[in-house]
Every structure is written in C-alpha cells, then in structure tokens.
Amino acid sequence: MSEKVTPSAQLAVLVVDRLIRSGLIRPEKRGALLTKIEAGTMRETDWKHEIDLASTKG
C-alpha cells in the first residue's frame, strides 16, 4: 500500500524546493525544514535563522 501525501506535505515540498533554488535556504537542511513545516512548528525565528545562514554561506 502506498502512503497518501497530505496537502501540507505537498505545499511544504513546493515551498522548500523553491527557496532552495533561490538560495534562501540551505539544501542540506531540506529534510529538517520539511518536517517542521509539515508539522506546523516552523517559527519566525527559524525562518530568519535559516535565511541568515544561507546568505552567509554564499
């Protein structure tokens, strides 16, 4: 049996992949970010932290 993908999970994948392509978040954090976004636990400070780290890495 295949597992159903929730709308939240689908949206999280679209958002995270687009942010990775644009250089706003780090690709190596994809899995962790997907988990937090799908669960609804991603906070404003988490977003700021990820964007700051990605921008200094570049």
Backbone bond lengths (Angstrom), bond angles and torsions (degrees), N, CA, C in turn:
res aa  C-N    CA-C-N  psi(-1)  N-CA   C-N-CA  omega(-1)  CA-C   N-CA-C  phi
1 M - - - 1.451 - - 1.521 110.04 -
2 S 1.319 115.75 138.46 1.454 118.93 178.27 1.529 109.90 -91.74
3 E 1.309 113.65 149.95 1.458 120.37 -178.76 1.526 109.68 -84.68
4 K 1.334 116.96 135.56 1.465 120.08 177.27 1.518 110.06 -76.76
5 V 1.317 115.57 138.28 1.459 121.48 177.23 1.518 107.55 -94.53
6 T 1.322 115.36 128.44 1.470 119.94 -178.51 1.525 110.71 -75.71
7 P 1.315 117.09 157.67 1.462 120.06 174.92 1.533 111.72 -58.24
8 S 1.331 117.23 -36.25 1.464 120.33 178.43 1.522 110.81 -62.66
9 A 1.323 116.52 -41.03 1.460 121.01 179.58 1.533 110.66 -66.92
10 Q 1.325 116.70 -41.12 1.467 120.61 178.58 1.526 111.03 -62.49
11 L 1.313 116.15 -44.92 1.462 120.73 179.16 1.523 111.06 -65.00
12 A 1.318 117.16 -41.66 1.461 120.99 178.95 1.525 110.75 -59.11
13 V 1.323 117.82 -43.39 1.463 121.41 179.30 1.528 110.60 -62.02
14 L 1.322 116.70 -45.68 1.473 119.80 179.90 1.521 111.47 -60.95
15 V 1.314 116.49 -46.22 1.468 121.04 -177.49 1.522 111.31 -66.33
16 V 1.320 116.96 -49.52 1.468 120.76 -176.94 1.529 110.36 -63.49
17 D 1.316 117.55 -44.53 1.464 119.23 -179.44 1.530 112.07 -63.46
18 R 1.308 116.58 -38.05 1.473 119.65 178.39 1.533 110.53 -67.84
19 L 1.322 117.72 -40.16 1.468 121.06 178.47 1.523 111.53 -66.91
20 I 1.322 117.11 -35.29 1.466 120.72 175.97 1.526 109.47 -65.13
21 R 1.327 117.10 -47.59 1.476 120.25 179.78 1.519 112.24 -60.13
22 S 1.316 116.90 -33.36 1.467 120.28 -178.76 1.526 112.12 -83.92
23 G 1.338 116.95 -6.01 1.461 120.55 177.65 1.522 114.50 84.27
24 L 1.322 117.43 11.65 1.465 120.10 -177.75 1.523 113.72 -85.27
25 I 1.324 117.09 -21.37 1.466 120.04 174.40 1.525 109.07 -135.53
26 R 1.329 115.86 159.04 1.463 122.08 -175.38 1.530 111.23 -83.29
27 P 1.331 116.88 132.94 1.466 120.20 -179.00 1.527 113.57 -59.28
28 E 1.310 117.58 -33.03 1.465 120.19 -178.13 1.530 112.86 -69.65
29 K 1.314 117.54 -11.89 1.471 121.72 178.60 1.528 112.34 -99.85
30 R 1.321 116.86 6.86 1.470 121.77 -175.30 1.530 112.09 -52.89
31 G 1.310 117.63 -53.36 1.465 121.21 -176.63 1.516 113.21 -59.31
32 A 1.322 115.90 -45.70 1.468 120.14 -179.19 1.526 110.96 -64.85
33 L 1.318 116.16 -40.13 1.459 119.37 179.86 1.521 111.46 -68.23
34 L 1.324 116.84 -41.15 1.465 119.54 177.64 1.523 110.63 -58.22
35 T 1.309 116.49 -44.12 1.461 121.00 -179.73 1.526 111.31 -60.60
36 K 1.332 116.20 -45.89 1.469 119.75 -178.87 1.527 112.10 -67.13
37 I 1.323 116.62 -40.89 1.464 119.74 -179.02 1.525 110.28 -67.97
38 E 1.335 117.15 -45.65 1.469 120.98 178.99 1.527 111.46 -58.99
39 A 1.330 116.39 -37.98 1.466 120.64 -178.36 1.522 112.52 -80.52
40 G 1.333 117.04 -12.24 1.454 120.93 -178.67 1.519 113.35 77.24
41 T 1.335 116.28 24.08 1.469 119.97 -177.99 1.520 113.30 -106.52
42 M 1.314 118.07 4.04 1.466 121.39 178.96 1.524 108.08 -73.58
43 R 1.326 116.12 121.80 1.470 121.11 -178.00 1.525 110.64 -102.46
44 E 1.304 116.04 167.27 1.468 121.84 178.53 1.522 110.84 -56.83
45 T 1.310 116.82 -42.42 1.474 119.67 -179.79 1.524 111.65 -65.69
46 D 1.335 117.71 -32.49 1.463 121.18 176.23 1.531 110.36 -63.42
47 W 1.322 115.79 -44.74 1.465 120.33 178.82 1.527 110.93 -61.22
48 K 1.319 115.55 -48.10 1.467 119.80 -179.14 1.522 110.98 -60.31
49 H 1.313 116.20 -43.11 1.467 121.33 -179.83 1.535 110.76 -61.39
50 E 1.311 117.45 -47.97 1.465 121.42 -179.80 1.530 112.47 -62.65
51 I 1.312 116.10 -42.53 1.480 119.40 -179.97 1.525 110.28 -67.45
52 D 1.332 117.44 -41.11 1.471 120.75 176.93 1.518 111.23 -60.42
53 L 1.320 117.87 -44.94 1.456 121.29 -179.49 1.530 111.46 -65.27
54 A 1.318 117.18 -41.91 1.469 120.68 179.22 1.519 111.17 -65.20
55 S 1.322 117.19 -38.33 1.464 119.62 -177.64 1.519 112.09 -72.93
56 T 1.330 118.28 -29.93 1.458 119.68 177.47 1.509 112.45 -81.27
57 K 1.330 117.06 -20.83 1.461 121.90 179.88 1.541 110.66 -72.77
58 G 1.341 115.20 -36.94 1.464 121.89 -173.86 1.456 114.41 -58.24
